[in-house]
């Protein structure tokens, strides 16, 4: 019966000054929300910016018929092979810095092993 009280949030607002994680954080603070199901990076933002001890995160594990983890990808126009190669090289070269930023912000990361 929880879905009777569910509030859908738009994942991408198109407004660079306000994002969905910010809106949800305000809704938690105001008492409008008690529980939320969030994408990992958004959940990390909410947890990091909420008053200490007010928000807890529970990682959802994949089940036989329900996936909770997805790879993130960048896309370029198909004929733009030069830009794709440039991005691939940059991601590979900056992988340690990217991993450090994700860790710093508490973004959950699934290793290739599934952990």
N, C-alpha and C positions, 0 to 999 in steps of 0.2 A: 503493500500500500504506500510505500514511500514515493512512488512516482506521481501520486496525486498532488504532492507538494513540491515537485521538481521545478526548478527554474532553468530554462535553457539559456546558455550564454553563447554569443557569437565568438568563435575562436579567433577570428581576425576582424578587427573593426575598421581598418583602413585609416585610423587616426593615430598618427605617430606619437601624439602626446598622451594618449590614454590607451592602455591595453586591457585585455580581458582579465589578466591576473591582477591588475590594480583594482579593477571593479570588484572582483571576487574578494580581494583582501578587505576592501571597504565594507562589503556585505557581511563578511565574517565579523569585523569589528563592531558593526551596528547590530549584530544579532539576527540579521535576515537569513544567514546561512548557519547551519550546524555541521553539515557534512558536504563535501564536494568530491566529485570524481574529475581529476585533472590530468592533463598531459604532464609528464615529468618536469619539463622546464618551467611550466607555469606553476606547478606545485612547489618547486624549489623556490621560485620567486615569492610566493605567498608565505611559505614557511620562514624564509629569511627576513621578510619585512613585517611579519606579525609580531606583536608584543611577545617577548620571551616566555615560553611555556604555555602559550595559548593555542598553538596549532601542532598537531602531530601528523606525521606522514606514515602511511602504510602502503608498501609496494604491492601491487597486484601481480600475482604470478599467472602465467599462461595456464589454461585448462585445456582439456581435450578439444573442445569446440569453441573456445573463446581466447583470442590473442590480446595481450596487453602490452606487447613490446613491438616496436616497428623501427626499421632503420630510417635515418634521415638522409635525404638526398638533395642535391642541387640540380637544376636543369638548365640547359641552354638550348637555343634553337638548333635543330638537327644539323644544318650545314655549318654551324659555328664550331668546327673542330678545334680551331686554334684557341678559342676561349675555354672550351672544355679541357683541353690539355693544360692550359695555364692554371685553371682551378684545381685540377687533379694534382699538379706539381706543388702548388701552394699549400693545399691541404696536407699532402704528404710531408712537405718541408716543415710546416708549422704544427704538425700533429702533437708534439709535446706541449706547446703553448696552448693549443685548443683544449687538450685534456686538462691542463692546469686551470683554465678558465671554467670549464664545466665543473671541476671539483670545487673550486673556490665558491661557486654559486650554488653548490649542492645539487646539481642536476644529476639525476640517476642515470647511470650508464650501464648497458648490458654488454658484457664482454662476449667475445666470439664463442666462448665456452657455454654461454647461456646464463652465467652468473651475473 
